[in-house]
Amino acid sequence: MSKNLLSAGAARTVINPPMGVDLCGYAGRVPGCTGIHDDLHAKALALSDGRTQAAIVSLDLVGLGGGQVAWIRGEASRRTGIPGGNVLIGASHTHAGPASQTIRACGYANDAYVEDLLSRIVWAVESALRSMRPARFGFGTAHANIAINRRYRAPSGEVQIGENAGGVTDPEVGIWHFTDQEGRPLATVFNYACHAVVMGGDNRLVSADWPGAAQRAIEAGIGRQAMFLQGCCGNINPRERGTFEAVEQTGREVAEAVLAALAVIRSSADLEMSIASETVDVPLQRPISLAEAERTVRESAETLAKDDIPLHERHLCQAYHDWAQAIISRGATAPTSVPFEVQRLSLDDAHIIGLPGEVFVEYALNLKKLRPNVMVSGYTNGNVGYVPTRKAFEDGGYEVDLAYKLYAQQMFTPDAEDVILDAGTRLLADRRSHPGPRA
């Protein structure tokens, strides 16, 4: 197939919440944000190779639900003509952003804010399309060392969240760089795997955390838009935590790696874009019995009736109550699987694989072995919760045994890893475009 000239356009909009809106990501946080430390953005990049149109969206948010993604895609398609399945929507997973999807114990979404948020995201896609111009594209990689594996085995034998100095991470920073025909920057997309949790649960100021600091530093260097796609960071945290000074330093380390790599990236205007998606059925474990659910509701209600329990415990207890009540309300019928969209967006020999959840870093490392120049983006086109590896299921821990109660009713089975990696393997092996999910 012959190639066509690339066009690209970028746009952004601020998506700060109003004061008092709950922040999301930590259980037990005192409700209501008290100020804006740094702006949150929805950023869009519209692309066309003359045959295919697409859009990449990056969000300074903890994540979106599947229904919200479907609405954005449908409305963006209606307004721009870009097929809904050709829109890739990634969230940075900042824990200093507003509640934007339902995660039990982690704050309540403000409906008016979310409605405005979704409309602003579509506006950004529209604006990016209107600003399209002939462009050139180059890709490359850099390396950063801001991350640690957070799952370690405590003396008790249990796997806990902390610092695992010898644990696996992914130091690679993936970079897509777009310029105009004269070589002036239009936008840079970068990808790295590290939870956006430099700021902890005691923070009540809105912030894009370290990915926001990295984007600001890159933009200061190139003079145009930088966009972050979070990697597979389900089991990866930043090394430095706790202060906004650490936020800036952590983000600056990644930004400096990106800016150094941009100096040697070669670009081309004549290329082929292809997009494909495969929605697979990821198997679920059986839910607890109705009798167990009723007991959980009863015991949780008794605990919640007490006046002296700590806020963190109260939030989690309410989450377990609501989780069990949802199982009871559903009755005897329980799903055996859940749909999981794996998306591929390719420009010549550079590829983005999008996965909708808190995916463990090993998924990305395995997909990157299949071919060069692959970025793997978690929290993409939705956030279904933690997606551990088969080995992690054997080890247990928060991400396996507890977190699913905050997101859903049932946890995946260990076979999830094979199902998801098989889909990613098929997509990377097939360079043709295929229709994505209908909007």
C-alpha positions as CSV (number, residue, x, y, z in Angstrom):
1,M,0.0,0.0,0.0
2,S,1.4,3.4,-0.9
3,K,1.8,6.0,1.8
4,N,0.2,9.5,2.0
5,L,1.3,12.7,3.6
6,L,0.6,13.2,7.3
7,S,-1.6,16.0,8.8
8,A,-1.8,16.7,12.5
9,G,-3.4,19.2,14.8
10,A,-3.3,19.7,18.5
11,A,-5.6,21.4,21.1
12,R,-6.2,21.5,24.8
13,T,-8.6,22.7,27.4
14,V,-8.4,23.2,31.2
15,I,-10.5,20.7,33.1
16,N,-10.1,21.9,36.7
17,P,-13.0,21.0,39.0
18,P,-14.8,23.5,41.2
19,M,-13.8,23.9,44.8
20,G,-15.2,21.3,47.1
21,V,-15.3,18.4,44.6
22,D,-14.0,15.1,45.9
23,L,-10.5,14.0,44.8
24,C,-10.1,10.4,43.8
25,G,-7.5,7.7,44.2
26,Y,-7.1,7.3,48.0
27,A,-9.6,5.8,50.4
28,G,-10.1,7.7,53.6
29,R,-9.3,11.1,52.3
30,V,-11.1,14.1,53.8
31,P,-13.7,15.0,51.2
32,G,-13.5,18.2,49.1
33,C,-10.6,19.7,47.3
34,T,-9.4,23.0,48.8
35,G,-7.5,24.6,45.9
36,I,-5.7,24.3,42.5
37,H,-2.0,23.7,42.8
38,D,-1.6,23.2,39.0
39,D,-4.0,23.0,36.1
40,L,-5.5,19.8,34.8
41,H,-5.9,19.5,31.0
42,A,-7.6,17.5,28.4
43,K,-5.3,17.5,25.3
44,A,-6.1,16.1,21.9
45,L,-4.1,15.3,18.8
46,A,-5.9,14.8,15.5
47,L,-4.2,12.8,12.8
48,S,-4.8,11.9,9.2
49,D,-2.7,10.1,6.5
50,G,-5.2,11.0,3.8
51,R,-7.0,7.7,4.1
52,T,-7.5,7.3,7.9
53,Q,-8.4,9.8,10.6
54,A,-7.7,9.3,14.3
55,A,-7.3,11.2,17.5
56,I,-5.2,10.7,20.6
57,V,-6.6,12.2,23.9
58,S,-4.6,12.6,27.1
59,L,-6.4,13.4,30.3
60,D,-5.0,14.6,33.7
61,L,-7.6,12.3,35.5
62,V,-7.6,9.1,37.6
63,G,-9.6,7.4,34.8
64,L,-12.9,7.1,33.0
65,G,-15.6,4.5,32.9
66,G,-16.5,2.6,29.8
67,G,-19.8,4.4,29.3
68,Q,-18.1,7.8,29.5
69,V,-15.5,6.7,26.9
70,A,-18.4,5.5,24.6
71,W,-20.1,8.9,24.9
72,I,-16.9,10.8,24.1
73,R,-16.2,8.6,21.1
74,G,-19.8,8.8,19.8
75,E,-20.1,12.6,20.2
76,A,-16.6,13.2,18.8
77,S,-17.4,11.1,15.8
78,R,-20.7,12.9,15.2
79,R,-19.0,16.3,15.3
80,T,-15.8,15.5,13.4
81,G,-16.4,12.4,11.3
82,I,-13.5,10.6,13.0
83,P,-14.7,7.0,13.6
84,G,-15.4,6.5,17.3
85,G,-13.2,3.4,17.4
86,N,-10.3,5.5,16.0
87,V,-10.2,7.7,19.1
88,L,-7.7,6.6,21.8
89,I,-8.4,8.1,25.2
90,G,-5.7,7.8,27.9
91,A,-5.7,9.0,31.5
92,S,-2.7,9.8,33.6
93,H,-4.2,8.3,36.8
94,T,-3.3,11.2,38.9
95,H,-4.5,10.7,42.5
96,A,-4.8,14.5,42.9
97,G,-7.5,14.8,40.4
98,P,-11.3,14.9,40.8
99,A,-13.5,11.8,41.1
100,S,-14.4,11.2,37.4
101,Q,-15.4,7.5,37.6
102,T,-17.0,5.3,40.3
103,I,-14.3,3.9,42.6
104,R,-15.8,2.9,45.9
105,A,-14.3,4.6,49.0
106,C,-12.4,7.1,46.7
107,G,-14.7,10.0,46.5
108,Y,-18.0,10.8,44.8
109,A,-18.2,12.3,41.3
110,N,-19.9,15.7,40.9
111,D,-22.4,15.1,38.1
112,A,-22.4,18.7,36.8
113,Y,-18.6,18.7,36.7
114,V,-18.4,15.3,34.9
115,E,-21.0,16.5,32.3
116,D,-18.9,19.6,31.6
117,L,-15.7,17.5,31.5
118,L,-16.9,15.1,28.9
119,S,-18.1,18.0,26.7
120,R,-14.7,19.7,27.0
121,I,-12.9,16.6,25.9
122,V,-15.0,16.4,22.8
123,W,-14.4,20.1,22.2
124,A,-10.6,19.5,22.3
125,V,-10.9,16.8,19.7
126,E,-12.9,19.1,17.5
127,S,-10.4,21.9,17.9
128,A,-7.5,19.6,17.2
129,L,-9.2,18.6,13.9
130,R,-9.8,22.2,12.9
131,S,-6.1,23.0,13.5
132,M,-4.7,20.2,11.3
133,R,-1.9,21.1,8.9
134,P,0.8,19.1,7.0
135,A,3.1,17.4,9.4
136,R,6.1,15.2,9.9
137,F,6.4,12.4,12.4
138,G,9.3,10.8,14.2
139,F,9.6,8.4,17.1
140,G,12.2,7.3,19.6
141,T,12.9,6.3,23.1
142,A,14.7,7.5,26.2
143,H,15.2,6.2,29.7
144,A,14.2,7.4,33.2
145,N,14.7,6.0,36.6
146,I,12.0,7.5,38.7
147,A,10.0,4.3,39.4
148,I,10.1,1.4,41.8
149,N,8.1,-1.9,41.9
150,R,5.8,-1.4,44.9
151,R,4.9,-5.0,45.7
152,Y,7.2,-6.6,48.3
153,R,6.9,-9.6,50.5
154,A,6.8,-8.6,54.2
155,P,8.3,-10.7,57.0
156,S,4.8,-12.0,57.7
157,G,4.9,-13.6,54.2
158,E,2.2,-11.3,52.8
159,V,2.7,-9.2,49.7
160,Q,2.2,-5.6,50.6
161,I,2.6,-2.2,49.0
162,G,5.9,-0.6,49.7
163,E,9.3,-0.6,48.0
164,N,10.7,-3.7,46.2
165,A,14.2,-2.6,45.3
166,G,14.8,-5.6,43.1
167,G,11.4,-5.7,41.5
168,V,10.8,-5.3,37.8
169,T,10.1,-1.9,36.3
170,D,10.1,-0.5,32.8
171,P,12.6,2.4,32.4
172,E,11.8,3.1,28.8
173,V,10.2,6.4,27.8
174,G,8.4,6.1,24.5
175,I,8.2,9.2,22.3
176,W,6.1,10.3,19.3
177,H,7.1,13.7,18.0
178,F,5.2,15.8,15.4
179,T,6.4,18.9,13.6
180,D,5.2,21.0,10.8
181,Q,6.9,20.8,7.4
182,E,9.5,23.3,8.4
183,G,10.5,21.2,11.4
184,R,8.8,23.4,14.0
185,P,7.2,21.3,16.9
186,L,3.5,20.7,16.8
187,A,3.1,18.1,19.6
188,T,5.0,15.5,21.5
189,V,3.4,12.3,23.0
190,F,5.4,10.4,25.6
191,N,4.7,7.2,27.6
192,Y,6.2,6.0,30.8
193,A,5.0,3.5,33.5
194,C,4.8,5.1,37.0
195,H,1.7,5.7,39.2
196,A,0.9,9.4,39.5
197,V,1.0,9.3,43.3
198,V,3.9,11.5,44.4
199,M,1.3,13.3,46.4
200,G,-0.4,11.2,49.1
201,G,-3.8,10.9,50.6
202,D,-3.3,13.9,52.9
203,N,-3.2,16.2,49.9
204,R,-6.4,18.1,49.0
205,L,-5.0,20.3,46.3
206,V,-5.8,19.6,42.6
207,S,-2.7,18.5,40.7
208,A,-1.7,16.6,37.6
209,D,1.2,15.2,39.8
210,W,4.5,14.2,38.2
211,P,3.0,13.7,34.7
212,G,1.8,17.3,34.7
213,A,5.2,18.5,35.8
214,A,6.8,16.5,33.0
215,Q,4.4,17.9,30.4
216,R,5.0,21.5,31.5
217,A,8.8,21.0,31.4
218,I,8.6,19.5,27.9
219,E,6.3,22.3,26.7
220,A,8.8,24.9,28.0
221,G,11.5,23.2,25.9
222,I,9.6,22.7,22.6
223,G,7.1,25.6,22.8
224,R,4.2,23.4,21.9
225,Q,1.9,20.8,23.4
226,A,3.2,17.7,25.3
227,M,0.8,14.8,26.0
228,F,1.3,12.0,28.4
229,L,0.1,8.4,28.1
230,Q,0.5,6.5,31.3
231,G,2.2,3.1,31.0
232,C,1.4,-0.2,32.6
233,C,1.9,1.0,36.2
234,G,-0.4,-1.2,38.2
235,N,2.5,-2.4,40.4
236,I,4.8,0.6,39.9
237,N,5.1,3.7,42.1
238,P,7.5,6.8,42.0
239,R,10.6,6.6,44.1
240,E,10.2,10.1,45.6
241,R,6.9,10.9,47.3
242,G,5.1,13.4,49.6
243,T,5.9,17.0,48.4
244,F,5.2,19.2,45.5
245,E,9.0,19.7,45.2
246,A,9.2,15.9,44.6
247,V,6.5,16.3,42.0
248,E,8.5,18.8,40.1
249,Q,11.8,17.0,40.4
250,T,10.2,13.6,39.3
251,G,8.5,15.2,36.3
252,R,11.7,17.1,35.3
253,E,13.7,13.9,35.2
254,V,11.4,12.4,32.7
255,A,11.1,15.7,30.7
256,E,14.9,16.0,30.5
257,A,15.1,12.5,29.0
258,V,12.4,13.3,26.4
259,L,14.0,16.6,25.4
260,A,17.4,15.0,25.0
261,A,15.9,12.3,22.7
262,L,14.1,14.8,20.6
263,A,17.4,16.2,19.4
264,V,18.2,13.0,17.5
265,I,14.7,11.8,16.3
266,R,14.4,11.8,12.6
267,S,11.0,12.5,11.0
268,S,9.1,11.8,7.8
269,A,5.9,13.2,6.2
270,D,5.2,10.2,4.0
271,L,3.8,7.3,6.1
272,E,0.9,5.0,6.7
273,M,-1.5,5.0,9.7
274,S,-3.4,2.0,10.7
275,I,-5.8,1.4,13.6
276,A,-7.3,-1.8,14.9
277,S,-9.1,-2.9,18.0
278,E,-10.1,-6.3,19.5
279,T,-12.5,-6.6,22.3
280,V,-11.9,-9.9,24.2
281,D,-13.8,-11.6,26.9
282,V,-11.6,-11.6,30.0
283,P,-12.8,-14.4,32.4
284,L,-14.1,-13.6,35.9
285,Q,-13.9,-15.5,39.1
286,R,-17.2,-16.6,40.7
287,P,-18.6,-14.0,43.1
288,I,-19.1,-14.7,46.7
289,S,-22.3,-16.5,47.6
290,L,-25.5,-14.5,48.4
291,A,-25.2,-15.7,52.0
292,E,-21.6,-14.4,52.2
293,A,-22.7,-11.1,50.7
294,E,-25.6,-10.8,53.2
295,R,-23.2,-11.4,56.0
296,T,-20.8,-8.7,54.7
297,V,-23.6,-6.2,54.5
298,R,-24.8,-7.0,58.0
299,E,-21.3,-6.8,59.5
300,S,-20.4,-3.7,57.6
301,A,-23.6,-2.0,58.8
302,E,-22.7,-2.8,62.4
303,T,-19.3,-1.3,62.0
304,L,-20.6,1.8,60.3
305,A,-23.0,2.4,63.2
306,K,-20.0,3.0,65.5
307,D,-18.9,6.6,66.1
308,D,-15.3,6.1,66.8
309,I,-13.9,4.3,63.7
310,P,-11.2,6.1,61.7
311,L,-12.1,7.8,58.4
312,H,-10.1,5.3,56.3
313,E,-11.7,2.3,57.9
314,R,-15.2,3.9,57.6
315,H,-14.7,4.5,53.8
316,L,-13.5,1.0,53.2
317,C,-16.3,-0.5,55.3
318,Q,-18.8,1.5,53.3
319,A,-17.2,0.2,50.1
320,Y,-17.4,-3.4,51.2
321,H,-21.0,-2.8,52.2
322,D,-21.9,-1.3,48.8
323,W,-19.9,-4.1,47.0
324,A,-21.8,-6.8,48.7
325,Q,-25.1,-5.1,48.3
326,A,-24.5,-4.8,44.6
327,I,-24.0,-8.6,44.5
328,I,-27.2,-9.1,46.4
329,S,-29.1,-6.7,44.2
330,R,-27.9,-8.6,41.1
331,G,-29.3,-11.9,42.4
332,A,-28.2,-15.3,41.4
333,T,-27.1,-14.3,38.0
334,A,-23.4,-13.4,37.6
335,P,-21.3,-12.7,34.5
336,T,-18.5,-15.1,33.6
337,S,-16.4,-12.6,31.7
338,V,-16.1,-8.9,31.0
339,P,-15.4,-7.2,27.7
340,F,-11.9,-5.7,27.5
341,E,-10.8,-3.6,24.5
342,V,-7.2,-3.9,23.2
343,Q,-6.5,-1.1,20.7
344,R,-3.5,-0.6,18.4
345,L,-2.7,2.7,16.7
346,S,0.3,2.6,14.3
347,L,2.2,5.2,12.3
348,D,4.6,3.3,10.0
349,D,6.8,1.2,12.4
350,A,5.7,2.9,15.6
351,H,2.8,1.5,17.6
352,I,0.7,2.3,20.6
353,I,-1.2,-0.5,22.4
354,G,-4.0,0.7,24.6
355,L,-5.3,-1.3,27.6
356,P,-8.2,-0.2,29.8
357,G,-7.0,-0.7,33.4
358,E,-4.4,-0.7,36.1
359,V,-2.3,-3.1,34.1
360,F,0.9,-4.6,35.7
361,V,4.2,-3.6,34.1
362,E,5.0,-7.1,32.9
363,Y,2.2,-6.9,30.2
364,A,4.1,-4.0,28.6
365,L,7.4,-5.7,28.8
366,N,6.0,-8.8,27.1
367,L,4.3,-6.8,24.3
368,K,7.5,-4.8,23.7
369,K,9.3,-8.1,23.0
370,L,7.1,-8.8,20.0
371,R,8.4,-5.9,17.8
372,P,10.4,-2.7,18.2
373,N,8.9,0.8,18.9
374,V,5.9,-0.3,20.9
375,M,4.4,2.0,23.6
376,V,1.8,0.4,25.9
377,S,-0.7,2.7,27.5
378,G,-2.8,1.7,30.5
379,Y,-5.9,3.5,31.7
380,T,-6.8,3.7,28.0
381,N,-10.4,3.7,26.8
382,G,-11.6,3.1,30.3
383,N,-10.4,1.9,33.6
384,V,-11.7,-1.5,34.7
385,G,-9.4,-1.8,37.8
386,Y,-6.3,-3.8,38.4
387,V,-5.1,-6.3,35.8
388,P,-2.4,-8.5,37.6
389,T,-0.2,-11.1,36.1
390,R,-0.8,-14.8,36.6
391,K,2.2,-14.8,39.1
392,A,0.7,-11.9,41.0
393,F,-2.5,-14.0,41.5
394,E,-0.4,-16.6,43.1
395,D,1.2,-14.1,45.5
396,G,-2.0,-12.2,46.4
397,G,-2.0,-8.7,47.8
398,Y,-4.0,-5.6,47.6
399,E,-4.2,-5.5,43.8
400,V,-5.5,-9.1,43.6
401,D,-7.5,-9.6,46.8
402,L,-9.0,-6.2,47.6
403,A,-9.0,-3.5,45.0
404,Y,-11.6,-5.2,42.7
405,K,-14.2,-4.6,45.5
406,L,-13.7,-0.9,44.9
407,Y,-14.2,-1.2,41.1
408,A,-16.6,-4.0,40.5
409,Q,-18.2,-7.1,41.9
410,Q,-15.8,-9.9,40.7
411,M,-12.1,-10.2,40.0
412,F,-10.5,-11.5,36.9
413,T,-9.1,-15.1,36.8
414,P,-5.4,-15.7,36.3
415,D,-6.2,-16.5,32.7
416,A,-6.7,-12.8,32.0
417,E,-3.0,-12.4,31.3
418,D,-3.1,-15.0,28.4
419,V,-6.3,-13.6,26.9
420,I,-5.0,-10.0,26.9
421,L,-1.5,-10.7,25.7
422,D,-2.9,-13.0,22.9
423,A,-5.0,-10.1,21.7
424,G,-2.1,-7.7,21.8
425,T,0.0,-10.2,19.9
426,R,-2.6,-10.6,17.2
427,L,-2.9,-6.8,16.8
428,L,0.8,-6.2,16.5
429,A,1.1,-9.0,14.0
430,D,-1.6,-7.5,11.8
431,R,-0.8,-4.0,10.4
432,R,-4.1,-3.6,8.7
433,S,-6.8,-1.2,9.9
434,H,-10.0,-2.8,11.3
435,P,-13.1,-1.0,12.6
436,G,-13.0,-0.4,16.3
437,P,-16.0,-0.7,18.6
438,R,-19.1,1.2,17.5
439,A,-19.7,4.5,19.2
